[in-house]
């Protein structure tokens, strides 16, 4: 049987400031919300317009701390990771489910605080948040990045 592929790469802008939390295990997790535009042709006018798509991104470990420290609403980032589906029962007893992106790398693209960008910096979740350059290849996330759904408090 062929091996499955679960890979996603997104480039967009943050729609809100990062939210940093701690898992019961002590691992930091940073939640990001990313807007990525598609160009769609309007049927009536024939003009092209942007259609936003919104994605929830989870960043773990020291990369989460770096994202929380250096990112803010409006900042452009590139995210490479994998899709993760979760299901849970809400407080009213209803079944809920969501798909989010578990980030392996987050590259800071846009300028910080409206200044001129001198290039981006990137943080690799498997390398304790150490800056990496360019298109670093990875064999997979570090063992500590595998978080069970039961560990996630939200």
C-alpha positions in Angstrom: 0.0 0.0 0.0 1.3 3.5 -0.9 2.2 5.8 1.9 -0.2 8.7 2.6 0.9 12.3 2.1 -0.4 15.0 4.4 1.4 18.3 3.6 0.2 21.8 3.3 2.0 25.1 2.6 0.2 28.4 3.1 1.3 32.0 2.6 -1.0 34.7 4.0 -1.6 37.3 6.7 -2.4 36.9 10.3 -6.0 38.0 11.1 -5.3 38.4 14.9 -2.5 38.4 17.4 -1.0 35.0 18.3 -2.4 33.3 21.4 0.1 31.4 23.5 -1.0 28.6 25.9 0.6 25.8 27.7 -0.4 22.1 27.4 -0.7 20.1 30.6 2.6 18.5 29.7 4.2 22.0 29.8 4.7 22.3 26.0 3.9 25.7 24.6 1.3 26.0 21.8 0.7 29.1 19.8 -2.6 29.5 17.9 -2.5 31.6 14.7 -5.3 32.5 12.3 -4.2 32.9 8.7 -6.1 34.5 5.8 -5.1 33.3 2.4 -6.7 34.9 -0.7 -7.9 33.1 -3.8 -8.5 35.1 -7.0 -12.1 34.5 -8.2 -13.7 35.8 -11.3 -17.1 37.4 -10.6 -19.8 35.9 -12.9 -21.8 39.1 -13.3 -19.0 41.7 -13.8 -16.3 39.5 -15.2 -13.8 41.2 -12.8 -11.3 39.3 -10.6 -11.6 39.7 -6.9 -10.0 38.3 -3.8 -11.9 35.5 -1.9 -10.4 35.0 1.6 -9.9 31.5 3.1 -9.2 31.3 6.8 -7.0 28.6 8.5 -6.3 27.8 12.1 -2.6 27.1 12.7 -1.0 25.4 15.8 2.7 25.9 16.5 4.4 23.9 19.3 7.4 24.2 21.5 9.9 27.0 21.5 8.7 27.9 17.9 5.3 28.7 19.5 7.1 31.1 22.0 9.0 32.8 19.1 5.7 33.2 17.1 4.0 34.7 20.1 6.9 37.1 20.7 7.6 38.3 17.2 4.3 38.0 15.3 1.2 40.2 15.3 -2.0 40.8 13.4 -1.4 41.7 9.8 2.0 40.1 9.5 2.6 38.0 6.5 3.9 34.5 7.1 4.6 31.2 5.3 3.5 28.0 7.1 4.5 24.5 6.2 2.9 21.7 8.1 0.2 19.0 8.1 -3.5 18.9 8.4 -4.9 17.6 11.6 -8.6 16.6 12.2 -10.0 16.5 15.7 -13.4 15.6 17.1 -14.7 16.3 20.6 -17.9 16.7 22.6 -18.8 20.3 23.6 -20.2 21.4 26.9 -23.8 21.0 25.6 -23.1 17.4 24.6 -22.9 18.1 20.9 -20.3 16.5 18.6 -17.8 19.1 17.2 -15.0 18.7 14.7 -12.4 20.9 13.1 -9.4 20.7 10.8 -6.3 22.7 11.6 -2.7 22.9 10.5 0.0 21.6 12.8 2.9 23.8 11.7 6.4 22.3 11.2 7.9 25.6 10.1 6.7 29.2 10.2 8.6 31.8 8.1 8.2 35.4 9.0 7.9 37.2 5.6 6.4 40.7 6.0 8.0 43.6 7.7 7.8 43.8 11.5 6.0 47.0 12.9 5.5 48.4 9.4 9.3 48.7 8.8 11.2 47.6 5.8 11.8 43.9 5.6 15.4 42.7 5.2 14.2 39.2 4.4 12.4 36.6 6.4 13.4 34.5 9.3 12.1 31.0 9.8 11.6 28.8 12.8 11.5 25.0 12.6 9.4 23.2 15.2 11.7 20.3 15.3 14.8 22.3 16.2 13.7 24.1 19.4 12.9 27.3 17.5 16.4 27.8 16.2 16.4 30.0 13.1 16.8 28.1 9.9 17.7 29.5 6.4 16.0 29.1 3.1 14.3 25.8 2.2 15.7 23.5 4.9 14.8 19.9 4.4 13.4 17.9 7.3 13.0 14.2 7.9 10.0 14.9 10.2 9.0 16.5 13.4 10.9 15.8 16.6 9.4 13.2 18.9 8.4 15.9 21.4 6.2 17.6 18.8 3.7 14.7 18.7 0.9 15.9 20.9 -2.1 13.7 21.7 -5.5 15.3 21.1 -6.3 14.7 24.8 -3.4 17.0 25.8 -4.9 20.0 24.0 -7.0 22.0 26.5 -9.1 23.9 23.9 
